[in-house]
Amino acid sequence: MLSSPVRTAAFAAEAVKPSRVVGTLMDDARAGLLHAPRELPPKYFYDAHGSSLFEAICLTAEYYPTRAERALIAHHAHELIGVARPLSIIEFGSGVAGKIGPLFKACEAHALPASYYPFDVCEAVLVATGELLHEQFPGLVVRPLLGDFTAGLANLPRIQGRKLLMFLGGTLGNFDQPAAIDLLAEMREVMRPGDFLLLGADRIKDPQILHAAYNDAAGLTAQFNLNLLSVLNAGLGADFVAANFAHRAFYNAAAQRIEMHLESRVAQRVTLPALGESVSFAAGETIRTEISRKFSTASLSALLAAAGLRVDRHVSGVDEAFSLVLARRDDA
């Protein structure tokens, strides 16, 4: 169940208590940086500057996923809401909720008084989102949830009536197969027969298109990746020098995923005072900072099936650049 409101203003976020321990920056740095191959989870990209850079990346000509998903939602909202007929919509990793307005319009068209539960880690963004949505949809009830959905869903509020869970933006691709199955299975446990999950997933496509999306000409993705070093310096008292690292992103065809790395330009040693450690990097050695898996129709269906879900609707547009999948429990 939820704790007390964390603030009393309109659209105050309710804190959702974690149901399991998740690693801190110190934990993840100790596990991921002290030994090769080095890696960090992508959640640390999103400090204030990183979040701003990502919003700019979404507007670049090369970065197609946001535009493709937005177009699919706009085109298929009436159909998807007509199937799901939700009374409550819960969005995991909601951010600014910038692309889902057509779904609320579709709820109005179907005479569904749905409430919206954006679930994210940033209280200020949640409150601002509630205020913005109230201006656009005065009748929409917005109940922000503050927390980390990767810390477990056991303490979500008990919501009556049909639910539509949403996990958009292709974020599922940031999880390897076992972690993606576990996360989807947790979402399944929140669902009852009659509930649906709306999932956004990026598709396998021409590697040149994929490469360009993560290596934009303006260099914004490079800045976004390198900003992680500032996060490490601020959080761990580290002395990473951004000029000593290069952004590297490539499509790993065998694994069907984009990989983002920070590559050491020179042999160097970096101190991590918060850990009481230092790390030596050889020239060319990397820190993997993100994976972004790409899916086929078959691999998406198989992933959902492994988590106890089955596809009800799958829309992807004529270019099949991106997919929206509406799924339900396999026992529904």
N, C-alpha and C positions, 0 to 999 in steps of 0.2 A: 504494500500500500504506500501511498505518498506521504511525505512529511509535510510539515507546515509550509505555507507559502514563504519563499525567500524574500519577497518584497510585497508591499501592499498596493502598489500602483495598478492601474488597469492593465490587464494582460500580464500580470505577474506570473513568472514561471514557478511551477511546482517542482521541487527536487525529487528525483527518482533515485532511491537508494540502490547502490550497486549490489548485485547478488553474488559477485565474486571479485576477487582482487585482480586488478589489471596493473601492468607495469608502469612505473613512473619513468620520466626521462632518465633518471639515474639508473634505474633497473635496466632499461632497454639499452642504454649506452654501455653498461657493464657487460651485458650479454652479447651485444652486437658489434662493439668496436674493439674489444681487447684481443680478439682472435680472428684470423682470416678464415673463410671469406667474411668481410665486414658488411653489416647491413643495419638499417634502422627502419622502423615502421613509418609510413607516410603521414601519420596523424600529426607529426611534429612540423610539417610544412606550414600549418595553419595558425601562425601567430598573426597579429594584426596586419603586418606588412605582407606576409605570405598570402593571407586571404584576399587582400587587395590585388596582389599580382594575379591570383587565380581568376578573379573576376575579369581582369584585363585579358588574360589568356583566352577566356571563353568568347571574347569578341574578335579574336584574330581570324583572318581568313582561313588559316590552316586547321584551326581546332573545330572540327565538325560536330563532335558528340552533343554539345549543348544545343546547337541549332537543330540537329536531327531529332533529338528527343523532344524538344519543344514543338516541332512541327507534327510529330506523331501524336503527342498529347492533344494539340489543338484539333487535329483531324479526327481522332478516334474517341475523344472524351465522352460524347453522347452515348456511343456504343458501349464503352467500358463501364460507365456509370449505370447504364441500363441493365447490364448483366449483374454487376456487383450490388447495386441498390443499397449503398451504405447509409447508416445512420451516424457513423463515426468514421473519420479518416485519421489514421496515425501515420505520420511520415518520419522515418528514421533518417537522421542526418539531414534535416530539413533545410538548413542554411536560411537564405532569405526567401525561400518558397516562391521564386520568381517565375516558374514556368507552369504552375498548376492551376492558375486562374480558370482555364477552360473546364477543369473538373468541377469547380464550384458552380460555374454557370450551368453545367450539365445537371448538377444536383438540383438547382432551381428549376430547370426545365422539366425534370422528372418529379417535381414536388417532393423532394427529399430534404428534410431539415437537418442536414448532416452537420455535426460538430467536427472541428479540426484540431488535432493534437500534434503540433510540430514538436519533435524530440531532437534536441541538439545540446552541445556542450557549452554554448555561449549565451548567457542570460541576456545580454544587451541586444544581441541579434534577435532572440526570441521575442522580446518585448517589442522591438521595432517592427518585427514581422506582424505581430498581432495588431499593432496600431495601423499599419499599412493595409492589411487585409480588411480591417473594420471600415476604412475609407472606401475600399472597392466593393465590399460585400457587407453592408451594414447589418444584415440579418444573420451573418455567419457567427456562430459561437466558436471562439478560439481559446483553447486551453493549453498553453505551452508547457512542455515537460523538459526539465533541465537534467541532463545526465549524459552518460556515455553508454550508448546502446551495446558496445562491445563488452561492457562490464556485466552483461546479463539482463534478461527481461523479466525475471521472476517477480520484480516489484513494480511492474507497470500497474496502473490503476485498473480495477475491474470495470469494464465498460459494457453496459447492456446493449443489446440489439446488434444488428449486422455491422461488421467492421470491414473496412478496407485498409490493409496495411500497405504502405508504399516504401520502396527502397529504390530510389531513382539515381540518375547520373552515371550509371555504369560503375558505381562504387563497389559492387560485388566483385569486380575484376581485380581489386586490390588485395583480395584474399586468395591464398592458394586453395587447392581443391578440398583438403580436409577441413580447413577453417571455414570455407564457404559453405560446406555441407553442415557443419556445426551451427553456423549463424542462421542459415535457413531453417534448420530443424528447431532452433529456439523460437523463431518467428512462427513456425507451425504450431508450437505448443501454446502460443498466445491466441491462435485462431480456434474458433469453433466451427462445426459444420454450418455452411452458409456464409462464412467469412471468405475474403479473398486477399491475395497478395498481388500488388502491381509492382513488377520488377523491371527496371531499365538495364539493358545490357548492350555493350558494344559488340560489333560483329567482326569476324575475320574478313579482311579485305586486302586490296593491293598494298603490299608493304611500303611502297613509296608514299601513299596517302597516310599510312600510319606513322611513318618516319617524319613526315612534314608536320603532323599534328603535335609532335613532341619536340620539334626542333624549329619553331617558328622563326621567320626571318627577322623579326624585331628583337629576338633574344629574350622574350619575356619568360619562357619556360626555363631557360638557363638561369635567369635571375631568381626565379622561384625555387629551383633546385639548390642553387648556391646560398640562398637565404637560410637554408637549414643550418649552415655553419654558424650564422649569427645566433640562431636559437640555441645551439650547443654552447657557444661562448657565453651567452647570457645565463643559461640554466646551469652550466657546469663550471663556469669560470675558465673555460678552455681558451686556447690561443690559436684556433684555426685562422689561417690567413686565406681569404677567399681567392686572392690572385694566384695562390698556389694550387688551386683545384680547377678542373674544367667540367662543365656539364657534358654528360654523355648519355644519349638515349637511343635505343635501337630495338628493332623487332626481332625477337627470338622465335624463329619459325617453328622449331621443334617443340617448344613449350606453348606456342600460340599466345604470346604475350609481348607487350612492350616492357622493357626494363629501363629504369632510370638509375644512373650511377653518378657519383662524384669521383672523378679520376685525379689522382695526385700527379701534378705536372713535374714534380721534382722529388728526389729523396728528401724526406723531412721527418721531424719528430714533433709531435703535438702533445702538450700536457693537458691533463684533465684533473684539475685540483680537487674537484668534488669527489672524485673516485680515488684520489691518491695514486694515480697511475699516469703513465705517458704511453703514447703509441707511435711506433715508427712506421712510416709509409715508404715503400719503394716507389720509384717513378713508374707510373702506369698502374699502380694498385688502386682499387676502387672501393667505395662504400656504396652498396646498393640501397637506394632510397625509396624505390617504389617498383611494384609490378602492376601492370594493367592488362589483365587477361582479356582475350577476344574470343567470342563464342560463335559456334554454328548453331543451326536449329537443333541438330541432334545433341550437341554437347550441353546446350541449355536444358533440354528436356531431361537428359540423363542426370544432370546436376540436381534439378528439382526433384526428380524421382528418388534420388539417393537421400534426400531430406524429407521424404514422405509427402511430397506435393505433386500435383499433376496439372498440366497446362489445360486451361479452358479456352483462352484466346491468345493468339500470337500475331502481332502486327509489326511489320518492319518496313513498309514503304517499298516503292518500286526499285530503289537502289540498294535496299537491304543494308544500309549503312549502320543502322541501330535497331534494336528490338525493344518493344514493350510486351511483356508477358503477364497475362492475368492468370493466376494459379489459385487452386484451392487444395485443401487437404485431400490426400488420396483415399480417405475413408468417408468423404462427404458425398 
